[in-house]
Amino acid sequence: MGFLYILKALSCIFCRLQARYFDPVTQLPYSNLQAFRILREAYYQQLEGRGDRSNPEVARWIEWRQKMKELKSAIVQQISKSIRLEPAPIPVTSQ
């Protein structure tokens, strides 16, 4: 009765399904990739808001994350400017 037995008894904190995985960083069980992404994003937001900025590793990570957010935002803006959505023409059928 080791770790696998305990993991089977746990449920995912997001969807209440049986936890198939365990996140070693947050020490929380999760059931699928979507739950893992939500879990890690919540962890990252907590680290940004409450992380020890006097720790050089944390400070570098927060700086890197901010740069990535700005880059992603710039890319999304560039793409949205280049895409023009127009209504599709309605086909006319003769009867």
Secondary structure, 3 states (H helix, E strand, C coil): CCHHHHHHHCECCCCCCECCEEECCCCEEECCHHHHHHHHHHHHHHHHHHCCCCCHHHHHHHHHHHHHHHHHHHHHHHHHHHCCCCCCCCCCCCC
